[in-house]
Structures are given as C-alpha cells and as structure tokens.
Amino acid sequence: MPEQLKAASQREGGGEAAVLREEIARQKEEILRLRDLLIAKDAELGAARGSLTELNEHSARFAVTVRSLQTRLPGLLRRLAAGMRRKG
C-alpha cells in the first residue's frame, strides 16, 4: 500500500492519496474492531472451557457415586428384605 500511496500523491495533486489514506484509516479501525472481537471471543471460549471442565468433574463424581450404589444396592436390598421378613 505505501507504493500506491506514494504514486497516488504524485498524480492528480494528491486527491487519490487522500482517498487511500482514508481507506487505510478505515482498515486500521476495522482491524482494531476485529482484534477486540477476537479478544472477547477468546475470553468467552476460556469461560466455556472452564465450565466444561467443571461439568466433567461433576459428571465423574456422579459416575463414581452411581457405581458405588450399584455395587452396594444388592446387599442393601437383601438386608431390607430380611428385615421385613422378621417384622412380618
């Protein structure tokens, strides 16, 4: 772009150079806007990853609890049935 700007400033009394400068300014503003948007999305992604990690930990703890209950449930049911037979 600098070569275009230099050539444009030498032609037509610099009118084209002014247009190019304005375009460069607009593009710089757009780059900054997109950079800010990217930073915000990166922060959202970090938060989502944190939530996912937390949910995975909860899920793992829940799975351990379920396996423990599945292992202990038959014995608990036998004791409950035996207790009911004694009372009944």
C-alpha positions in Angstrom: 0.0 0.0 0.0 2.8 2.5 0.7 3.9 2.3 -3.0 0.3 3.0 -4.1 0.1 6.0 -1.7 3.4 7.5 -2.9 2.4 7.1 -6.6 -1.1 8.5 -5.9 0.3 11.5 -4.2 2.4 12.3 -7.2 -0.7 12.1 -9.5 -3.7 14.4 -9.6 -2.5 16.7 -6.9 -2.8 14.1 -4.1 -6.5 13.6 -4.3 -6.2 9.9 -4.8 -3.6 9.8 -2.0 -6.2 11.3 0.4 -8.7 8.7 -0.6 -6.1 6.0 0.0 -5.2 7.5 3.4 -8.9 7.4 4.4 -9.1 3.8 3.3 -6.0 2.9 5.3 -7.6 4.6 8.3 -10.8 2.7 7.9 -8.9 -0.6 7.5 -6.9 0.1 10.7 -10.2 0.8 12.6 -11.6 -2.4 11.2 -8.5 -4.4 12.3 -8.8 -2.9 15.8 -12.5 -3.8 15.9 -11.8 -7.3 14.8 -9.0 -7.7 17.3 -11.2 -6.6 20.1 -13.9 -9.0 18.9 -11.3 -11.8 18.8 -10.2 -11.0 22.4 -13.8 -11.1 23.6 -14.4 -14.4 21.9 -11.2 -15.8 23.3 -12.4 -14.8 26.8 -15.8 -16.5 26.1 -14.0 -19.6 25.0 -11.9 -19.7 28.2 -15.1 -19.4 30.3 -16.8 -22.1 28.3 -13.7 -24.4 28.7 -13.8 -23.7 32.5 -17.5 -24.6 32.6 -16.9 -27.8 30.6 -14.0 -28.8 33.0 -16.3 -28.2 36.0 -19.1 -30.2 34.4 -16.8 -33.1 33.5 -15.6 -33.2 37.2 -19.2 -33.3 38.4 -20.0 -36.0 35.9 -17.0 -38.1 37.0 -18.1 -37.8 40.7 -21.6 -38.7 39.8 -20.5 -41.8 37.9 -18.4 -42.9 40.9 -21.4 -42.5 43.2 -23.7 -44.4 40.8 -21.1 -47.3 40.5 -20.8 -47.4 44.3 -24.6 -47.5 44.7 -24.9 -50.2 42.1 -22.3 -52.3 43.9 -23.9 -51.8 47.3 -27.6 -52.0 46.3 -28.0 -55.8 46.1 -26.7 -56.2 49.7 -28.9 -53.4 50.9 -31.9 -54.9 49.3 -31.2 -58.3 50.8 -30.9 -56.8 54.3 -34.1 -54.8 53.8 -36.0 -57.9 52.6 -34.6 -59.9 55.6 -35.7 -57.1 58.0 -39.2 -57.1 56.5 -39.5 -60.9 56.9 -38.5 -60.7 60.5 -41.1 -57.9 61.2 -43.8 -59.5 59.0 
